[in-house]
Amino acid sequence: MDMKAVSAIQKFTNARPSVAIESYAQARPATEPTPDETPSVMESMGKVALDFAQTLKESEETAKASMIGDADPHALVQALAQTELAVEAAVSVRNKVVEAYQEILRMPV
């Protein structure tokens, strides 16, 4: 290898970490949450519960419309799939909460 190639490689390897550090420093403030925008756990759970209820309501309305012939079968299948996914997610969360509660009960005092 000639000296030009070696110096080019050294310059490239020396520049990479500094470029990565600079880009991280620039991107980091954009990814950090601000204290005003951080929702509490209760707000987050309330929003999830409202989304769950809204999904069930929309699916029920689609099912009613399908029974009287106002909705196409594809919309009904899609609504039922969304409802199934929402219920499975809710059951999974409930199971994790029950499991955590049981684990706390097993702890010695």
C-alpha positions, 0 to 999 in steps of 0.5 A: 500500500502506498502512503496516500492510501494509508493516509486516506484510510486513517482519515476515513476511520478517524472521521467516522466516529466524530461524524457519528457522535455529531449526528447523535448529538444533533438527533438526541434532542429531537428524540428526548421527550419534553416533561410537558408531553409525558403522559401519566400512566393513568392517562395512557391507560385511559386512552387505551381503554377509550381506543378499545371501546371505540374499536368495539363500538365501530365493529358493532355498528358495522355488524348491525349494518351488515345484518340489514344489508348496508355494509359489504361482507369485506367490511364486516370481516375487517371489523371482526378481525379488528375486534378479535385483535383488540380483545386478544390484546386486552386479555394478554394485558389482563393476564400479565397484570394477574401474573404480576399480582400473583408474583407479588403475593408470593414474595416473602414479607 
